[in-house]
Amino acid sequence: MSVGRETRLSAWIERFAAHFAEEGIPLIGGRILGYLLVCQPVERTAAELSQELEASSGSISTNLKYLVNVGLVTKRTRRGRQAAEYRINEKAWTEFIQRKLTAIASVQVLTDDGMRLLSGDPERAQRLKTVDRLYGWLSEELPALWERRPASPK
């Protein structure tokens, strides 16, 4: 790849990491995810990730453990090779999004419970009602959207 493309990819990996940091994935974990989504070959050792991402081996190790535990990255060892290799678990993204959709539905259950508790006090319930309507709408609309998603990779 050209140097210009690599520079743009590095910037994209940073944007990717920053996005997922807002969703609770550590910044270096997001960098690992972004890198593993676009690197060639598709598998990398922890040492290679440390070098490519200019991050300490400890930080890479900690974040790889986290990403493997949540299922977004897989770890593979091979006979005759000391270092484990890591790659993106493409199938896990569906589960990742499903957990987020489930979390949205659970907020709607909470707001609905709160609305019942405040049923005789419309002034206090107004802010909660706004949130309840939004999450109620999402809980109704997202399942149909989810059913139309593209098939997962095999």
C-alpha positions as CSV (number, residue, x, y, z in Angstrom):
1,M,0.0,0.0,0.0
2,S,1.1,3.5,-0.6
3,V,2.4,5.7,2.2
4,G,-0.6,8.1,1.8
5,R,-3.1,5.3,2.1
6,E,-1.3,4.0,5.3
7,T,-1.4,7.5,6.8
8,R,-5.1,7.8,6.0
9,L,-5.7,4.3,7.5
10,S,-3.9,5.3,10.6
11,A,-6.1,8.3,11.0
12,W,-9.2,6.1,10.4
13,I,-8.0,3.7,13.1
14,E,-7.8,6.6,15.5
15,R,-11.3,7.8,14.6
16,F,-12.6,4.2,14.9
17,A,-10.9,3.9,18.4
18,A,-12.3,7.2,19.5
19,H,-15.8,6.2,18.5
20,F,-15.7,2.9,20.4
21,A,-14.1,4.6,23.4
22,E,-17.3,6.5,23.8
23,E,-19.1,3.1,23.9
24,G,-16.9,1.9,26.7
25,I,-14.1,0.1,24.9
26,P,-10.7,1.3,26.0
27,L,-8.9,3.5,23.4
28,I,-6.2,1.0,22.8
29,G,-8.8,-1.7,22.5
30,G,-10.5,0.3,19.8
31,R,-7.2,0.8,18.0
32,I,-6.6,-3.0,18.1
33,L,-10.1,-3.5,16.6
34,G,-9.7,-0.9,13.9
35,Y,-6.3,-2.3,13.0
36,L,-7.4,-5.9,12.9
37,L,-10.3,-4.9,10.6
38,V,-8.0,-3.6,7.9
39,C,-4.6,-5.3,8.3
40,Q,-3.1,-7.8,5.9
41,P,-2.5,-10.6,6.7
42,V,-5.6,-10.8,8.9
43,E,-3.9,-12.3,11.9
44,R,-1.3,-10.5,14.1
45,T,0.7,-11.4,17.2
46,A,0.6,-9.2,20.3
47,A,4.2,-8.1,19.5
48,E,3.2,-7.1,16.0
49,L,0.2,-5.2,17.3
50,S,2.5,-3.4,19.8
51,Q,4.9,-2.4,17.1
52,E,2.2,-1.4,14.6
53,L,0.1,0.6,17.0
54,E,3.1,2.0,18.9
55,A,1.7,0.8,22.2
56,S,3.3,-1.0,25.2
57,S,3.2,-4.7,25.3
58,G,1.3,-4.6,28.6
59,S,-1.4,-2.4,27.2
60,I,-1.8,-4.6,24.1
61,S,-1.9,-7.7,26.3
62,T,-4.5,-6.3,28.7
63,N,-6.7,-5.1,25.8
64,L,-6.4,-8.3,23.8
65,K,-7.6,-10.2,26.9
66,Y,-10.6,-7.9,27.2
67,L,-11.4,-8.1,23.4
68,V,-11.1,-11.9,23.5
69,N,-13.3,-12.1,26.6
70,V,-16.0,-10.0,25.0
71,G,-15.7,-12.1,21.8
72,L,-14.7,-9.4,19.3
73,V,-11.3,-10.9,18.8
74,T,-10.2,-14.6,18.6
75,K,-6.9,-16.0,19.7
76,R,-5.3,-18.9,17.9
77,T,-2.1,-20.8,18.7
78,R,-0.4,-23.0,16.2
79,R,2.0,-25.9,16.7
80,G,5.6,-24.8,16.1
81,R,4.8,-21.1,16.8
82,Q,5.3,-19.7,20.2
83,A,3.2,-16.5,19.9
84,A,-0.5,-16.6,19.7
85,E,-2.2,-14.9,16.8
86,Y,-5.3,-12.6,17.0
87,R,-7.9,-11.7,14.5
88,I,-11.3,-10.1,14.3
89,N,-14.2,-12.3,15.1
90,E,-16.5,-11.2,12.3
91,K,-19.5,-13.1,13.5
92,A,-19.3,-11.5,17.0
93,W,-20.4,-8.1,15.7
94,T,-23.9,-9.3,15.3
95,E,-23.9,-10.4,19.0
96,F,-22.3,-7.1,20.0
97,I,-25.1,-5.1,18.3
98,Q,-27.8,-7.5,19.7
99,R,-26.6,-6.8,23.2
100,K,-26.9,-3.0,22.5
101,L,-30.5,-3.5,21.2
102,T,-31.3,-5.5,24.3
103,A,-29.9,-2.7,26.5
104,I,-32.2,-0.2,24.7
105,A,-35.2,-2.4,25.4
106,S,-34.2,-2.7,29.1
107,V,-34.1,1.1,29.4
108,Q,-37.7,1.2,28.1
109,V,-38.7,-1.3,30.8
110,L,-37.1,1.0,33.4
111,T,-38.8,4.1,32.1
112,D,-42.1,2.3,31.9
113,D,-41.8,1.3,35.5
114,G,-40.9,4.8,36.5
115,M,-44.0,6.1,34.6
116,R,-46.2,3.8,36.6
117,L,-44.6,5.0,39.9
118,L,-45.4,8.6,38.9
119,S,-48.8,8.0,37.4
120,G,-50.5,10.5,39.8
121,D,-47.8,13.2,39.4
122,P,-47.7,14.4,35.7
123,E,-45.4,17.3,36.5
124,R,-42.7,15.1,37.9
125,A,-43.3,12.5,35.1
126,Q,-42.8,14.9,32.2
127,R,-39.0,14.4,31.8
128,L,-39.3,10.7,32.2
129,K,-42.2,10.6,29.7
130,T,-40.0,12.2,27.0
131,V,-37.3,9.5,27.6
132,D,-40.0,6.7,27.8
133,R,-41.5,7.7,24.5
134,L,-38.2,7.7,22.7
135,Y,-37.2,4.3,24.1
136,G,-40.7,2.9,23.6
137,W,-40.4,4.0,19.9
138,L,-37.0,2.4,19.6
139,S,-38.1,-0.8,21.2
140,E,-41.0,-1.0,18.7
141,E,-39.0,-0.1,15.6
142,L,-35.6,-1.7,16.0
143,P,-36.7,-5.4,16.0
144,A,-38.1,-5.1,12.5
145,L,-35.0,-3.3,11.3
146,W,-32.9,-6.0,13.0
147,E,-34.7,-8.7,11.1
148,R,-33.8,-7.1,7.8
149,R,-30.0,-7.0,8.6
150,P,-27.6,-8.6,6.2
151,A,-26.7,-12.2,6.9
152,S,-23.6,-12.9,9.1
153,P,-20.5,-14.2,7.5
154,K,-20.1,-17.9,7.5
